[in-house]
Amino acid sequence: MSYERFSAYRIMWLFCLFDLPTNTKAQRKRASEFRKKLIADGYDMMQYSVYKRFCGSLEACEVHIKRVKQWLPTEGKVSILKFTDKQFGDIETFEGASPVKPQATPNQLEFF
């Protein structure tokens, strides 16, 4: 049995940024459905229209990226960013002029 240490350079975070039209009732419904699918897939809202998700590996990221691609609405813009845990840890967040403590890496591992 081999033991591989978890590295901040191999653990990944996914960010999904979107700007979807909400002018009509149908557009609002599509935007809401897209957002609900992200939440059901384990994404957390970081800011309005910016959602993040922890992934244990690059392979897990690819699975979740494929899912988001299947859910893409017909209108609007969606961007997906991949960050290593090390890069994510270097993000500086502020609420007003006060810095916010960085979020800790989840302890739970993914097996699928």
Secondary structure, 3 states (H helix, E strand, C coil): CCCCCCCCCCCEEEEEEEECCCCCHHHHHHHHHHHHHHHHCCCEEEECCEEEEEECCHHHHHHHHHHHHHHCCCCCEEEEEEEEHHHHHCCCEEECCEEECCCCCCCCCCCC
